[in-house]
Structures are given as C-alpha cells and as structure tokens.
Amino acid sequence: MFQDDQQFWFETLRNLGLAVYGGSDVGEVVATASQVTSGDYDGWHDAWLSTAKRLEADAHASHPVSARDGLLRASTYYRAAEFFLHGDPRDPRIDHAYQRGVACFRDAIAHLPGITPVEIPYEDAKLHGYFYRAAGEGPKPTLVMHNGFNCAAEELHFFGAVSGQERGYHVLTFDGPGQPAAIHRDGLVFRPDCENVVGPVLDFLAQHARTCPASSRPRSAWSRPPTRLGR
C-alpha cells in the first residue's frame, strides 16, 4: 500500500504494529487505509476519523469486554486521524480528534486492573501520564517511559507499558513538554535540557509510587480529573 507515499505507508505500518496489544486490528487498518489516496491529508483524516467514530459508537452498545477492546482501537484511530494536520496548529480537527482519543483510552482502561492516570508536578504546570501497578505485593522494578514528538502517552500502553506490567514491572508513562498532553492542555513546548523534565518525574515516582492503590482507576473519560498517586 502507498508505494508512492512513504509517510502514509510508515504510519499505516505503525498502526498495524499496535495490533499485538490490542491497539488496532489488521483488517480495520487495511480497510481504512485502502480508502485513502496518497498525499491526500484531508482524506487520511476523514478515513481514520470515520473508523474511530464507528468503533466508539459500537463500543457504547457492546458487552463490557468488547467495549473495552473497541475503545482501545478507537483511541489509536483518533490519534491517526490528526497525525498529518499539524502544519496548521490552529486546525480544530486536531484538538477534537486528540480529545476523543484520550477519552476512549481512559474509558477503556477503567476496565483494566492497576492503571491510574496521574498528574506530575512540573514547574507551574503538570505533566500527564499513567501509572501501571504490577500485580502482587512487595517492591517491584519500575520502568519510566516517555515518547518523542509524535507519540502520546496513550500509545505507550501498546508499546511496552502493559507488557511491562504483565511481566511484573511497575510502569510510569508521561508526556513531557512539546508532547501531546503538554501541548494540548498547557501549551508547553520542547526544551533541550531534558534532565529538568525527567528529574521531577523521578522525584514524583520516588515520593508517591508506593502509595498508589492498585484499585484506583478512572471511572469515566476526558472530563474526569485524573487521580493523583497517593491521594
């Protein structure tokens, strides 16, 4: 697919890769991508948005397990929809798709054990992410995961967070300045001295991770304030 458009093919492969941990379905990805013409960024947005909206609507009328699985995939497709729109940051389609994607993800993880949205104090703002608590008692090794320019904390769920949790690791994911939640919520931009971002994250983890209850999970979506670790 997209033999004359490396960007579209790369992003199609990226979405296919999320299927291993339930972030996409191969048939849905192929069917959606087949509707897009190379180089048509509006068409890319429309096709992925349509798939995401359909899955979200179906999820609300489904068995809880099917709803959870459908919402996880919808979160990926909403994120894909806005991926190529960032040439104009004022495009309202960006924020709409981003917010719907986060809402679907948070509704989905309400049905998964030990995953808590967190707010990490950072200068005069907060960084947003998720804490994955491994099953069992006693100390656990902990992974801290963050992303690059075009990967959200929600996508890290499929890129190592839930697999780490399953293998006995606590995992903390977050969006730093310049990354999706920080840009969308607080307008925080990239900075070159990353130690001044990761440092507060590690301080937060050291202070609060042990007190995060495994049963503390969000019950609703975007509009619900995330639970803070230790509160």
Steps between C-alpha positions, in 0.01 A plus 500: 500500500606862436797399287545864396445650848749395766334715769163335464653153482712562810198613701297205371772262618512680832130444553530136393774452760264593782285194432719277720363659818156595373570849371375420152353226287673398178178486301385840626835659417511355149137590432549858622829557319352364176261795496784754492679639194872568532571859596139577596539618860136598536397162367731331750337692784147427382556125455659443840251727675212307347639167621566640848150647533337176387697293751429742782127492426499121476689471828232683694247239390721197561591252773754660740787290364415587140455863602843508664669347197317723254581817695870413510501467121290814456757694704768398250291595198409841642871562555572391143233737369671814627857389433554686170307818590770671707619728222231733633484471882179704498310233306210407733502144371824437687362573845172323430665175396757519778240549771278221369800267485595570861137464609474158334826386655400604850162337469675181388756484781221537754445130422867403543669432836758725659519788249460852641518837321746724684594867519870569559591842646725685254597863558170694490313225314448123504612222272238238420552128477410159639627275777480125443519301823622143471304229677616366833650637818848630577751710308501479121742630237360810330519617139465867409389554141462819301474570135603721211336772296218294356427228757253551786511342845187308401686333214770383741238268647547283190873566460617349828301628798239226529751230402734622775217495751414144401860397558518635854617857445339817623494742205466878493426666165473873440488776241774758548512857365439508126321166509125451455342556843740781590434686173125445495432574866764757599679617186834370633767483228813289461815589692855367443590437865296184545651434843279782629197305379598145596629612841158612630347182359743281694448709814125451464544128451724465805258692721171351392527167317486281812176658616307468172210259566469228238123546494515872425381532144302763307130434464438737212679677222659831406284718723592316821810638682773234513573339833824612662729235639476479875178701527 
